[in-house]
Amino acid sequence: MEFEGTENIPLDKGCILAANHRSNLDPFVLNVVSPRPILFMAKQELFNLPLLGWFIKKAGAIPVKRNKRDIASLKKAVELIKDGHCIGIFPEGARAKPGEFRKPQSGVGLLVSKTKAPVVPVRIEGTDVVYPVGSKLPKIGKSAIVVKIGKPVILDSDMEYTEISEYIMEEIKKL
């Protein structure tokens, strides 16, 4: 695994880590390279899986009900950011196909507008080869995993949620 830019993750205040998403391995990889714990927003269905559900609950993940506006999960994330935590979010809302990016959802834009917290863009490559969709086990040694962590972005503007989300996704793509 190769990674760069860990010094860009603020250690002393709440922040949002926004990354592209291509594999279920992505949250684990980010927590390995991060100098501080990351509390991820994760789809509600994962919390119902026997072993993984227990693990992500213990890791402090925030359950998100997909396909509708989940105000409770957003309020929880805002509260945690304001309390100084690092919240991890995948703006695409779901895994993208290898080498592609999905259109970002508005959730990250809403978090930014409600907290004014710095957003750290992150680009992850290779996890979709090591642990592709539908695979039972990771294929260790199949590919290098590369994580590029950009400088924090502070958006204190009148942009709409969707514009903020799109801006952040473009920052991720640039890495």
C-alpha positions as CSV (number, residue, x, y, z in Angstrom):
1,M,0.0,0.0,0.0
2,E,1.3,3.5,-0.9
3,F,-0.1,6.6,0.6
4,E,0.7,10.3,0.7
5,G,-0.7,13.4,2.3
6,T,-1.6,12.1,5.8
7,E,-0.3,15.4,7.2
8,N,-3.3,17.1,5.5
9,I,-5.7,15.5,7.9
10,P,-6.4,18.0,10.7
11,L,-5.7,16.4,14.1
12,D,-7.1,19.1,16.4
13,K,-10.6,19.8,15.0
14,G,-13.6,18.3,13.4
15,C,-13.3,17.6,9.7
16,I,-14.8,15.7,6.8
17,L,-12.8,13.1,4.9
18,A,-14.4,12.7,1.5
19,A,-13.2,9.9,-0.7
20,N,-14.1,8.1,-3.9
21,H,-15.6,4.6,-3.4
22,R,-14.8,1.5,-5.4
23,S,-14.6,-1.3,-2.9
24,N,-15.8,-2.4,0.5
25,L,-12.2,-2.3,1.5
26,D,-12.1,1.5,1.2
27,P,-13.1,2.4,4.8
28,F,-10.6,0.0,6.3
29,V,-7.8,1.3,4.1
30,L,-8.5,4.9,5.1
31,N,-8.5,4.0,8.8
32,V,-5.2,2.3,8.4
33,V,-3.5,5.3,6.8
34,S,-5.2,8.0,8.8
35,P,-3.3,9.5,11.8
36,R,-6.7,9.7,13.6
37,P,-9.8,7.6,13.9
38,I,-12.4,8.1,11.2
39,L,-16.1,7.6,11.9
40,F,-17.8,6.6,8.7
41,M,-21.3,7.1,7.4
42,A,-22.4,3.7,6.2
43,K,-25.5,2.3,4.7
44,Q,-28.0,0.8,7.2
45,E,-28.0,-2.6,5.6
46,L,-24.4,-3.2,6.7
47,F,-25.4,-3.0,10.3
48,N,-27.6,-6.0,9.9
49,L,-24.7,-8.3,8.7
50,P,-23.6,-10.7,11.5
51,L,-19.9,-10.0,11.9
52,L,-19.5,-6.8,9.9
53,G,-22.5,-5.2,11.6
54,W,-21.0,-5.8,15.0
55,F,-17.6,-4.4,13.9
56,I,-18.8,-1.2,12.3
57,K,-21.1,-0.5,15.3
58,K,-18.1,-0.8,17.6
59,A,-16.0,1.4,15.2
60,G,-18.6,4.2,15.7
61,A,-20.0,4.1,12.1
62,I,-23.2,6.2,11.6
63,P,-26.0,4.2,9.9
64,V,-27.6,5.9,6.9
65,K,-30.9,5.0,5.4
66,R,-30.4,5.2,1.7
67,N,-32.8,6.3,-1.0
68,K,-34.4,8.9,1.2
69,R,-33.3,11.9,3.2
70,D,-32.0,10.6,6.5
71,I,-32.0,13.7,8.6
72,A,-31.1,11.8,11.8
73,S,-27.9,10.5,10.4
74,L,-26.9,13.9,9.1
75,K,-27.7,15.5,12.5
76,K,-25.5,12.9,14.2
77,A,-22.6,13.5,11.8
78,V,-22.9,17.3,12.3
79,E,-22.9,16.8,16.0
80,L,-19.8,14.6,15.9
81,I,-17.9,17.0,13.6
82,K,-18.7,20.0,15.9
83,D,-17.4,17.8,18.8
84,G,-14.1,17.5,17.0
85,H,-14.4,14.1,15.2
86,C,-13.3,13.2,11.7
87,I,-16.3,11.9,9.7
88,G,-15.6,9.8,6.6
89,I,-18.0,10.0,3.7
90,F,-18.1,8.6,0.2
91,P,-19.9,11.4,-1.8
92,E,-20.8,9.0,-4.6
93,G,-23.1,7.2,-2.2
94,A,-22.2,3.8,-3.6
95,R,-19.3,2.0,-5.1
96,A,-18.3,3.1,-8.6
97,K,-17.2,0.8,-11.4
98,P,-13.4,0.3,-11.8
99,G,-11.8,3.5,-13.1
100,E,-15.0,5.5,-13.0
101,F,-16.6,8.0,-10.7
102,R,-20.3,8.3,-9.9
103,K,-22.3,11.6,-9.6
104,P,-22.0,12.8,-6.0
105,Q,-25.0,12.8,-3.7
106,S,-25.8,16.1,-1.9
107,G,-25.1,14.7,1.7
108,V,-21.5,15.9,1.8
109,G,-22.6,19.3,0.6
110,L,-25.2,19.5,3.4
111,L,-22.6,18.4,6.0
112,V,-20.2,21.1,4.8
113,S,-22.8,23.8,4.8
114,K,-24.0,22.9,8.3
115,T,-20.6,22.6,9.9
116,K,-18.2,24.8,7.8
117,A,-15.7,22.1,8.6
118,P,-12.6,21.6,6.5
119,V,-13.1,18.8,3.8
120,V,-10.1,16.6,3.1
121,P,-10.4,15.1,-0.5
122,V,-9.0,11.6,-0.8
123,R,-8.5,9.5,-3.9
124,I,-8.2,5.7,-3.5
125,E,-7.0,3.5,-6.4
126,G,-6.5,-0.3,-6.5
127,T,-9.0,-1.4,-3.8
128,D,-11.4,-2.5,-6.6
129,V,-8.7,-4.8,-7.9
130,V,-7.7,-6.2,-4.5
131,Y,-11.3,-6.6,-3.3
132,P,-13.7,-6.3,-6.3
133,V,-17.5,-6.3,-6.0
134,G,-18.8,-9.8,-5.6
135,S,-15.5,-11.2,-4.3
136,K,-15.6,-13.3,-1.1
137,L,-12.0,-12.6,-0.1
138,P,-9.4,-9.9,-0.9
139,K,-6.8,-10.8,-3.6
140,I,-3.7,-9.9,-1.7
141,G,-0.8,-8.9,-3.9
142,K,-3.0,-8.6,-7.0
143,S,-2.5,-4.8,-7.2
144,A,-1.0,-1.9,-5.2
145,I,-3.5,0.2,-3.3
146,V,-2.7,3.9,-3.6
147,V,-4.2,6.6,-1.4
148,K,-3.7,10.3,-2.1
149,I,-4.9,12.7,0.5
150,G,-5.3,16.3,-0.6
151,K,-5.1,19.6,1.3
152,P,-8.2,20.5,3.3
153,V,-10.7,22.6,1.5
154,I,-12.7,25.2,3.4
155,L,-15.9,26.2,1.6
156,D,-17.6,29.1,3.3
157,S,-19.9,30.3,0.5
158,D,-23.4,30.5,-0.6
159,M,-23.1,27.4,-2.9
160,E,-26.0,25.0,-3.0
161,Y,-25.5,21.5,-1.5
162,T,-25.3,19.9,-4.9
163,E,-22.7,22.5,-6.1
164,I,-20.6,21.8,-2.9
165,S,-20.8,18.1,-3.5
166,E,-19.8,18.4,-7.2
167,Y,-16.9,20.7,-6.2
168,I,-15.6,18.2,-3.7
169,M,-15.9,15.4,-6.2
170,E,-13.8,17.4,-8.7
171,E,-11.2,17.9,-6.0
172,I,-11.0,14.1,-5.4
173,K,-10.7,13.5,-9.2
174,K,-7.8,15.9,-9.4
175,L,-5.7,13.9,-7.0
